[in-house]
Amino acid sequence: MKTVFFPILLLLTTPSWAAETPVLELRMEQVQAETLSSSPRLRALKKEAEALDRSRQSRLSSSSPKLSLDGNWKYVSEIASISPGGGAPIQLGDNVNYSVGPALNWLIWDFRSTRHGWIGAGHALESKQEEIRLTEKQLKLQSRMVYFQILMEMERLRSLSDALKLANTQHSDIELRHKAGTAGRMDLLSAHQEVLTRQRQFRQAQADLAVTVRELFFLTGRRTDTDASFPMEESLARSLPPGAEPPTLLLKLDSIDSLMKALSIQWRAAPDPAPPQVRVHSEMARSHESAARSLSSDRWPKFHLSAKTSLDYPNGPKLETIHQNTVGIMASLPLIDGRRIRSDIEVQEAQSRAAEERGTLGEREFRKAWDQTHDRLAGLSAQKRIDLQSVEETAELARLTYESYQMGRSNFIEVQNANLRALEARVQSARTDVQILMQLATLAHYSGKDE
């Protein structure tokens, strides 16, 4: 008989909306991965790094030998001629002229100008890669903060659900006492106002949770056609308080305790010895230094080797096609450039110093943020011990106050105040837990560890 009774009981106690409400399971690691894979900003940075890598390769190839097919054709209307010894005139060429053949050009020496440019491009690429690393860490931290915010809103919703159930129970009790003549109209109205206040707070908390869930959808690139106007944790939805609207989306997330355990290793973590927010500037400073060296090398001569084999027509005064081979070396040395090279060098040197100063500022801000996070954690740890004691004592005080009211020794205003303090203590305790998680995630961000 029991095997038949329990399925029937489960069917009767399951809300009608439960089978139709979608369930969204979100784990923190999954949220982080989706945030990174769907970020347009991160994809854009990776494309910029790819472009910088191609540019670096192009700089190095400028000093490699270049083989090309050169050709020219021209028509001249007048042809010069000479008359040696007063004899018949001899034309010095033909109206049609052409030359075609492969040519080799090679920059054989430029006093390391190309080399310094290639090194500078490599440092610029390193800077961009550090920016990618920093962006990945920022996106992970941002996704964690939104995830923790959802957990805090869910805990707030849970506390308000319990408070609303308690307010309904007390209102029902006072309604019976009012009918029996042992409670006045004022107490009945006050009890009902307590119910309405908790209902309003419960709905507001649900709206705040919906907004934060949408923020998570934005970060992870999820579809936004999901009805998330009334989200709720799956376990909480099984026992909704009276008057609560049925949820449109059920959430399954990691628990605060499991996340606290996973992130607790950050208490002993050390700061990142080479934080990307510092290296992105130091690498850019080196890039500008190399660019300045490359420009400085432009003050010295550059030597080019050229070689060509071609078919030329005409062969001077002979109207015939010949096979011609030529080899040459060309040197170029700037003499007067209107201080262009000097000005360009000064620009690169100034940009290098500016990048160094930004790196110094980034290092100071990094150290400040690391120390502040540890200070906040120390304060939150002490606050947590107070919160636990406050939750226990306010819950007991609320129970005793209502018992005192039932015996006629307290008024209902005192009951409301005690209930409010108990609710605030629970919400504050949950908020402290989430704030500790946020600070531990911040330590992970600055330590370079993503456990």
Long-range contacts (C-beta under 8 A, 24 or more apart in sequence): 15-237, 15-240, 15-246, 17-246, 17-247, 18-237, 21-237, 21-246, 21-247, 21-248, 21-249, 21-250, 22-226, 22-249, 22-250, 23-234, 23-250, 23-251, 23-252, 24-226, 24-249, 24-250, 24-251, 24-252, 25-252, 25-253, 26-147, 26-216, 26-251, 26-252, 26-253, 27-253, 27-254, 28-143, 28-144, 28-147, 28-253, 28-254, 28-259, 31-143, 31-144, 31-147, 31-216, 31-219, 31-220, 32-139, 32-140, 32-143, 32-144, 32-450, 34-219, 34-220, 34-221, 34-222, 35-139, 35-140, 35-142, 35-143, 35-219, 35-220, 36-136, 36-139, 36-140, 37-221, 38-219, 38-220, 38-221, 39-135, 39-139, 39-221, 41-135, 41-139, 42-132, 42-135, 42-136, 42-139, 45-128, 45-131, 45-132, 45-135, 46-132, 48-128, 49-125, 49-128, 49-129, 49-132, 52-121, 52-124, 52-125, 52-128, 53-125, 55-121, 56-118, 56-121, 56-122, 56-124, 56-125, 59-114, 59-117, 59-118, 59-121, 60-114, 60-118, 62-107, 62-114, 63-107, 63-110, 63-114, 63-115, 64-106, 65-104, 65-105, 65-106, 66-104, 66-105, 66-106, 67-102, 67-103, 67-104, 68-102, 68-103, 68-105, 69-100, 69-101, 69-102, 69-103, 70-99, 70-100, 70-101, 70-102, 70-103, 70-308, 70-310, 71-98, 71-99, 71-100, 71-101, 72-98, 72-99, 72-100, 73-97, 73-98, 74-98, 90-317, 91-317, 92-316, 92-317, 93-314, 93-316, 93-317, 94-313, 94-314, 94-319, 96-313, 97-313, 97-314, 98-311, 98-312, 98-313, 99-310, 99-311, 99-312, 99-313, 99-324, 100-310, 100-311, 101-308, 101-309, 101-310, 101-311, 101-324, 102-308, 102-309, 102-310, 103-306, 103-307, 103-308, 103-310, 104-305, 104-306, 104-307, 104-308, 105-304, 105-305, 105-306, 106-304, 106-305, 106-306, 107-302, 107-303, 107-304, 108-303, 108-304, 108-305, 108-329, 109-302, 109-303, 110-297, 110-300, 110-302, 110-303, 111-297, 111-300, 111-301, 111-302, 112-293, 112-294, 112-297, 113-294, 113-295, 113-297, 113-298, 113-302, 114-294, 115-294, 116-290, 116-291, 116-293, 116-294, 116-297, 117-290, 117-291, 117-294, 119-290, 120-286, 120-287, 120-288, 120-289, 120-290, 120-291, 120-293, 120-294, 121-287, 122-287, 123-283, 123-284, 123-286, 123-287, 123-290, 124-283, 124-284, 124-287, 126-279, 126-283, 127-279, 127-280, 127-281, 127-283, 127-284, 127-287, 130-276, 130-279, 130-280, 130-283, 131-276, 131-280, 133-276, 134-276, 134-277, 134-280, 137-276, 137-445, 137-448, 137-450, 138-445, 139-219, 140-445, 140-450, 141-441, 141-442, 141-444, 141-445, 142-219, 143-216, 143-219, 143-220, 144-437, 144-438, 144-441, 145-438, 145-441, 146-212, 146-215, 146-216, 146-219, 147-216, 147-253, 148-259, 148-434, 148-437, 148-438, 148-441, 149-212, 149-215, 149-434, 150-209, 150-212, 150-213, 150-216, 150-251, 150-253, 151-253, 151-254, 151-256, 151-259, 151-434, 151-437, 152-430, 152-431, 152-434, 153-205, 153-208, 153-209, 153-212, 154-209, 154-232, 154-233, 154-236, 154-251, 154-253, 155-256, 155-427, 155-430, 155-433, 155-434, 156-205, 156-208, 156-427, 156-430, 156-431, 157-202, 157-205, 157-206, 157-209, 157-232, 157-233, 157-236, 158-233, 158-236, 159-423, 159-426, 159-427, 159-430, 160-198, 160-201, 160-202, 160-205, 160-423, 161-202, 161-236, 161-239, 161-240, 161-241, 161-244, 162-426, 163-198, 163-201, 163-419, 163-422, 163-423, 164-195, 164-198, 164-199, 164-202, 164-241, 164-242, 164-243, 164-244, 165-241, 165-242, 166-419, 167-191, 167-194, 167-195, 167-197, 167-198, 167-419, 168-195, 168-241, 168-242, 168-243, 170-194, 170-402, 170-415, 171-195, 173-406, 174-412, 186-412, 187-411, 187-412, 190-412, 190-413, 190-416, 191-412, 194-416, 194-419, 195-243, 199-243, 199-244, 202-241, 202-244, 203-245, 206-230, 206-231, 206-232, 213-249, 213-251, 256-430, 256-433, 256-434, 256-437, 259-437, 260-433, 260-436, 260-437, 260-440, 262-451, 263-437, 263-440, 263-441, 263-444, 263-451, 264-440, 265-449, 265-451, 266-440, 266-441, 266-443, 266-444, 266-447, 266-449, 266-451, 267-377, 267-440, 267-443, 269-443, 269-444, 269-447, 269-449, 270-447, 271-366, 271-367, 271-370, 271-446, 271-447, 272-366, 272-446, 272-447, 272-448, 275-362, 275-363, 275-366, 275-446, 275-448, 277-362, 277-365, 277-366, 278-359, 278-362, 278-363, 278-366, 279-359, 280-362, 281-355, 281-356, 281-358, 281-359, 281-362, 282-355, 282-356, 282-359, 284-355, 285-352, 285-353, 285-355, 285-356, 285-359, 286-352, 288-348, 288-349, 288-351, 288-352, 288-355, 289-348, 289-349, 289-352, 291-348, 292-345, 292-348, 292-349, 292-352, 295-341, 295-344, 295-345, 295-348, 296-341, 296-345, 298-334, 298-341, 299-334, 299-341, 300-333, 301-331, 301-332, 301-333, 302-331, 302-332, 302-333, 303-329, 303-330, 303-331, 304-329, 304-330, 304-331, 304-332, 305-329, 306-330, 366-446, 369-442, 369-446, 370-443, 370-446, 373-439, 373-442, 373-443, 373-446, 374-443, 376-435, 376-439, 377-436, 377-439, 377-440, 377-443, 380-432, 380-435, 380-436, 380-439, 381-436, 383-432, 384-429, 384-432, 384-433, 384-436, 387-425, 387-428, 387-429, 387-432, 388-429, 390-425, 390-428, 390-429, 391-422, 391-425, 391-426, 391-429, 394-418, 394-421, 394-422, 394-424, 394-425, 395-422, 395-425, 397-421, 397-422, 398-422
